[in-house]
Amino acid sequence: MLNYYLVAGAILITAYTSAINGKHYGVAAVLAAAGLGLTAITAGIALYEVKAADLARPAVAELQTRIADRLGLDPVHLTIFQAGITGQRRVANVLTFAFATLLNIGALVYAVIH
């Protein structure tokens, strides 16, 4: 999902830049608004995915423990979920999409002012 967002964002940025250079400020404003909408949708999906991964954590930990028991391994040898990762991902998502939202708002304001 994030890869598609990056590609779509790059296309919108290129189109926005071309519209600004061509002094087509109405088109640039529409492109900036589309970028803002795309950012909002992608941010919601990303936050949902982090939440869903956090909800699956106990089940994954149980499966890892069962596999370790059956193979006669110490559970430490398997990949153990680190509790702080989900919170860090959530913060990283919020900060990244907040920055992208501010850039889109700035682009929209610039296109509307001119």
Secondary structure by P-SEA (a helix, b strand, c coil): caaaaaaaaaaaaaaaaaaaaacaaaaaaaaaaaaaaaaaaaaaaaaaaaaaaaaaaaaaaaaaaaaaaaaccccccccccccaaaaaaaaaaaaaaaaaaaaaaaaaaaaaac
